Amino acid sequence: MEGLEALFERALRLDPPWRISKIEFRESEGIIKVFIDFPGGSTFCCPVCGRLVKAYDTTEKEWRHLSFFQYACYLVVRVPRISCPDDGVLQIDVPWARAGADFTFLFESFAMTLVREMPACLCRVSTADRSTGYPGSSKWMTTSFWRMMHHYTEAARRKEDYSGVEQVGVDETSRAKGHDHVSLFVDLEERRTIFVAEGKGSETMASFAEDLKEHNGHPHEIADVSIDMSPLSARAQAGAFIKGVEENMPNAAITFDKYHIMKIINTAVDDVRKAEVKEQDILSKGPEVHLSEKSTEPHGGPEQIFECHRVHAPTQLENRESLSYPGELPGDLQRRDPGRLREGLEEMVFLGNS
């Protein structure tokens, strides 16, 4: 056993006074427990002033470590507290884990690599259990994993520099129907998410502006903000976003993103078509008589064509003209021609309401 303990000491890179007192291999449970101790009379550094002080008392603590082959490994350590003449009774810092953590540094490094490489929805306990070999409580693992992710995420964000951010995209989302919403803020030039706020109102813009200043950014230097072009049922949300931009980023030009423009227009066009079918009986009978996208010739027989133009002109003609522009809209958006875009939208709205 002495040879095995020496092997584990080298694998764990333990320095004096730390030493392995025993190793428990629980094959049926799929775990290995490594017990770490120190000789009597050992001295430890005060975590505040660095003075070498003898142990005052001890408490047992357990850390999850990297697996050895298919077996989950735990370090069970008798951790000392010291009584420093200047700073009082304090628990020492151990070299293999950060203060307050339930995992060792090596385990956290491995786990955070998994977090970075897979979506958050896949970083649930079931995935973590399979990847890390943890056979214990899922509730404990969930809490500990989230604490670890929050710690390193916040530590990384404190180092972020947003001094060059000038173009921002904002969108809201939720985990599922009926769940609380969050607003995502994206640096459009660097294509990275730089801030996430709970809610979807104007207060999220104020929170973003404050966070931007904390990371060397300047709200007055934001030149462009892209937000949702919300439908009528969500107009209050769009108004809240616009209000938030105007109050917190006064020099920013507001842009509605192409996806939401096309979504809203296509929905409106579809509603008009459905209403037209209900009003025009000829459209709900037999072969279609409307013009296709790829042909200038109507489908159907001469009788249906004659009936359509005789009974439904000029209504049929006006609706067809008003509904023709959405097919051209993607090209106008791609060409970034504001004049043609405004002209087409105004024409479509005018003819659709006439």
ZAMARGU-4260 file (C-alpha; in steps of 0.2 Angstrom, whole numbers, plus 5000, padded with zeros to 4 digits):
<rodrens>
0) 5000/5000/5000 | 5015/5012/5003 | 5019/5011/4985 | 5001/5015/4980 | 5000/5030/4992
5) 5017/5037/4985 | 5010/5035/4968 | 4995/5045/4972 | 5005/5058/4981 | 5015/5061/4965
10) 4999/5061/4955 | 4991/5074/4966 | 5008/5084/4967 | 5006/5085/4986 | 5020/5095/4995
15) 5025/5093/5014 | 5017/5094/5026 | 5003/5086/5017 | 5003/5067/5015 | 4991/5053/5011
20) 4986/5043/5026 | 4976/5030/5017 | 4966/5025/5001 | 4949/5017/5001 | 4944/5008/4985
25) 4925/5005/4985 | 4923/4995/4969 | 4904/4992/4971 | 4901/5011/4973 | 4913/5015/4959
30) 4923/5028/4969 | 4940/5030/4976 | 4943/5040/4992 | 4960/5047/4996 | 4963/5053/5014
35) 4975/5067/5016 | 4983/5072/5033 | 4998/5081/5040 | 5010/5077/5054 | 5008/5084/5072
40) 5017/5100/5074 | 5016/5106/5056 | 5015/5124/5053 | 5004/5133/5040 | 5003/5151/5032
45) 4991/5163/5039 | 4979/5167/5024 | 4979/5185/5029 | 4997/5190/5034 | 5007/5174/5028
50) 5015/5171/5046 | 5019/5153/5049 | 5008/5146/5063 | 5004/5129/5070 | 4987/5121/5069
55) 4974/5126/5081 | 4961/5113/5077 | 4955/5103/5062 | 4939/5100/5052 | 4936/5086/5039
60) 4931/5092/5021 | 4929/5082/5005 | 4932/5088/4987 | 4928/5080/4971 | 4943/5077/4960
65) 4946/5070/4943 | 4941/5052/4940 | 4955/5039/4940 | 4949/5028/4925 | 4931/5025/4927
70) 4931/5028/4946 | 4925/5044/4954 | 4939/5051/4965 | 4937/5061/4981 | 4950/5069/4992
75) 4945/5068/5011 | 4956/5080/5021 | 4959/5085/5039 | 4959/5104/5036 | 4967/5114/5050
80) 4963/5131/5057 | 4977/5142/5064 | 4977/5154/5078 | 4986/5169/5071 | 4992/5182/5085
85) 4987/5196/5073 | 4972/5190/5063 | 4964/5177/5075 | 4957/5160/5071 | 4956/5156/5053
90) 4955/5141/5041 | 4970/5139/5030 | 4969/5139/5011 | 4973/5122/5003 | 4984/5121/4987
95) 4972/5110/4977 | 4956/5120/4978 | 4949/5138/4980 | 4941/5143/4996 | 4923/5138/4997
100) 4923/5126/4982 | 4917/5108/4982 | 4929/5103/4968 | 4948/5103/4965 | 4956/5115/4953
105) 4959/5101/4941 | 4941/5095/4941 | 4934/5113/4939 | 4946/5115/4924 | 4939/5100/4916
110) 4921/5104/4920 | 4922/5122/4914 | 4929/5115/4897 | 4913/5105/4895 | 4903/5120/4900
115) 4911/5131/4886 | 4909/5117/4873 | 4891/5113/4875 | 4875/5123/4877 | 4869/5127/4894
120) 4854/5116/4892 | 4866/5101/4890 | 4876/5105/4906 | 4863/5098/4917 | 4866/5086/4931
125) 4863/5070/4920 | 4876/5076/4907 | 4888/5081/4921 | 4886/5064/4930 | 4890/5054/4914
130) 4905/5065/4910 | 4913/5066/4927 | 4908/5050/4934 | 4899/5057/4949 | 4887/5044/4957
135) 4880/5055/4971 | 4866/5067/4974 | 4860/5076/4959 | 4853/5091/4970 | 4871/5093/4977
140) 4879/5092/4960 | 4867/5105/4953 | 4870/5117/4966 | 4889/5115/4966 | 4890/5116/4947
145) 4880/5132/4946 | 4890/5140/4960 | 4906/5135/4951 | 4900/5142/4934 | 4894/5158/4942
150) 4911/5160/4950 | 4922/5158/4935 | 4909/5167/4923 | 4910/5183/4934 | 4928/5182/4936
155) 4930/5182/4917 | 4918/5196/4915 | 4927/5207/4927 | 4942/5207/4915 | 4931/5211/4900
160) 4934/5228/4891 | 4920/5235/4881 | 4928/5252/4877 | 4926/5249/4858 | 4908/5244/4858
165) 4898/5255/4846 | 4885/5243/4838 | 4873/5233/4849 | 4860/5220/4845 | 4846/5217/4858
170) 4834/5203/4859 | 4823/5194/4872 | 4820/5176/4875 | 4814/5163/4887 | 4818/5146/4892
175) 4800/5140/4888 | 4782/5146/4886 | 4777/5155/4902 | 4794/5157/4909 | 4803/5173/4914
180) 4811/5182/4900 | 4829/5188/4899 | 4836/5201/4887 | 4852/5198/4877 | 4864/5211/4872
185) 4877/5207/4858 | 4892/5216/4852 | 4887/5216/4833 | 4905/5219/4827 | 4913/5205/4838
190) 4898/5194/4837 | 4898/5190/4856 | 4886/5192/4870 | 4892/5205/4882 | 4877/5207/4894
195) 4861/5197/4900 | 4848/5205/4910 | 4832/5199/4918 | 4816/5206/4910 | 4812/5214/4894
200) 4808/5232/4898 | 4817/5249/4897 | 4825/5245/4914 | 4836/5232/4905 | 4843/5246/4894
205) 4848/5255/4910 | 4856/5240/4917 | 4866/5237/4901 | 4872/5255/4901 | 4878/5254/4919
210) 4887/5237/4916 | 4895/5245/4900 | 4902/5259/4910 | 4909/5247/4923 | 4919/5238/4909
215) 4926/5254/4901 | 4912/5257/4889 | 4903/5273/4885 | 4884/5273/4882 | 4885/5290/4873
220) 4897/5281/4860 | 4884/5268/4855 | 4880/5273/4837 | 4868/5259/4832 | 4856/5248/4842
225) 4846/5234/4833 | 4830/5229/4842 | 4814/5219/4839 | 4801/5226/4827 | 4787/5219/4838
230) 4769/5215/4832 | 4754/5225/4838 | 4751/5213/4852 | 4769/5217/4859 | 4770/5235/4854
235) 4772/5240/4873 | 4788/5230/4873 | 4795/5238/4858 | 4790/5255/4865 | 4799/5250/4881
240) 4815/5246/4871 | 4814/5262/4861 | 4812/5272/4877 | 4827/5263/4885 | 4838/5267/4871
245) 4833/5285/4870 | 4836/5288/4888 | 4852/5278/4890 | 4860/5279/4873 | 4855/5295/4866
250) 4867/5295/4851 | 4861/5278/4845 | 4851/5276/4829 | 4838/5262/4831 | 4837/5248/4818
255) 4824/5235/4817 | 4832/5218/4812 | 4827/5210/4795 | 4821/5194/4803 | 4807/5202/4813
260) 4802/5214/4798 | 4800/5199/4787 | 4791/5189/4800 | 4778/5202/4804 | 4775/5206/4785
265) 4773/5188/4781 | 4761/5186/4795 | 4751/5201/4789 | 4751/5195/4771 | 4745/5178/4777
270) 4731/5186/4787 | 4725/5196/4771 | 4725/5180/4760 | 4715/5170/4773 | 4702/5184/4774
275) 4701/5186/4755 | 4698/5167/4753 | 4683/5169/4765 | 4676/5184/4755 | 4680/5178/4737
280) 4671/5161/4734 | 4680/5158/4718 | 4697/5157/4727 | 4691/5142/4738 | 4684/5132/4724
285) 4694/5120/4712 | 4711/5124/4705 | 4720/5140/4711 | 4717/5155/4700 | 4729/5167/4707
290) 4746/5172/4699 | 4761/5161/4704 | 4778/5168/4709 | 4787/5160/4694 | 4774/5163/4680
295) 4763/5177/4673 | 4750/5165/4668 | 4736/5160/4680 | 4732/5142/4684 | 4715/5135/4680
300) 4703/5135/4665 | 4697/5150/4655 | 4680/5150/4664 | 4688/5152/4681 | 4700/5165/4675
305) 4686/5175/4667 | 4675/5173/4682 | 4689/5179/4694 | 4693/5195/4684 | 4675/5199/4680
310) 4668/5197/4698 | 4683/5202/4708 | 4690/5216/4698 | 4697/5229/4704 | 4698/5221/4722
315) 4707/5206/4716 | 4719/5217/4706 | 4722/5229/4721 | 4726/5215/4733 | 4737/5206/4721
320) 4747/5222/4719 | 4748/5226/4737 | 4754/5208/4741 | 4767/5207/4727 | 4780/5218/4736
325) 4784/5205/4750 | 4792/5195/4737 | 4804/5209/4733 | 4807/5214/4751 | 4822/5202/4754
330) 4831/5209/4740 | 4828/5227/4745 | 4834/5223/4763 | 4850/5215/4756 | 4854/5230/4745
335) 4851/5242/4760 | 4841/5254/4749 | 4831/5264/4762 | 4822/5274/4748 | 4816/5259/4739
340) 4811/5250/4755 | 4801/5264/4762 | 4792/5266/4745 | 4788/5248/4744 | 4781/5247/4762
345) 4771/5263/4760 | 4764/5256/4743 | 4759/5240/4751 | 4751/5248/4766 | 4741/5260/4755
350) 4735/5247/4743 | 4731/5235/4757 | 4720/5248/4766 | 4712/5255/4750
</rodrens>
